[in-house]
Amino acid sequence: MACRHFGKAIKTAFKLKHMFSLFKGKSELEKLNEKYKKLLEDAHRLSTSNRTLSDQKTAEANEVLSQIEALNKNS
């Protein structure tokens, strides 16, 4: 009987943890990954119309990738 209540308490705690994680901000790594992805998408889109701007976006993406790798090394 006690085991059933313990399982229910665990499930409730798990739900609460995930519910409050919705309000938690994104980590620095998540933000950098999104920025990197967006820069690569922009570079790809621009590659057919403005090669210079596409190269700039690619260079920015490489800088962000360096930051991501540095964070991964520290973790």
N, C-alpha and C positions, 0 to 999 in steps of 0.2 A: 504494500500500500504506500509506504513512504517513498518507494522508488518511483511510483507514478507521479507523485507531487513534485519530486526532485526534477524529473524530466520536463514537466510543465514549466517549472521555474527556469530551467535552462533555456527552453524555447522562448519564453517571454523575454529573458535577458538578451538573447540573440536578436530578437525582433527590435527591441529598444535600441540596441547598439547600431543596427543598420538604419533605423529610423533617424537617429541623431547624426549618423554619418552623412546624411543628405545635406545637413546644414554646415558640415565641415567644408572649409575651402579646399581647393585643389592644392596638391603639393607642388613644390617648385619643379620637380621632375615632370609631373603631368602637364604643367603649364609650358615647359620647354618642349615637350614632345608635341603638343598641339601647335606651338609656334613653328617648330621644324616642319611638321606635316603641311601646314598652310603655306610656308615659304616655298616648299618643293612643288606644291600644286600651282602656286602663282608662277613659279619659274617655268614649269611645263606649259602652262597656258600661254605665257608670253613668248615662248620659244619660237612660235610661228609668226609673231607680229613684231616683236622688238627684242632682238637678240641681246643688245647691251643691257637692257633692264632685266632680262632673263638671267644673264650672267651675274648681275648684282644680287638678285634674289638667291641664286645658287650660292654665292659667296656668303651671304647672310645666313643661309641654312647651314653651311659648313661651320660657321662660328657658333651657332646654337648647338650643333652636334658636338663640338668640342666641349661646350659647357655641360652637356648631358653626360658625356664620357667622364668628365671631371667629377660630377656628382656621383656617378656609378662607382668610381674608384674609391670615393670617400665613404660609401655606404657599406 
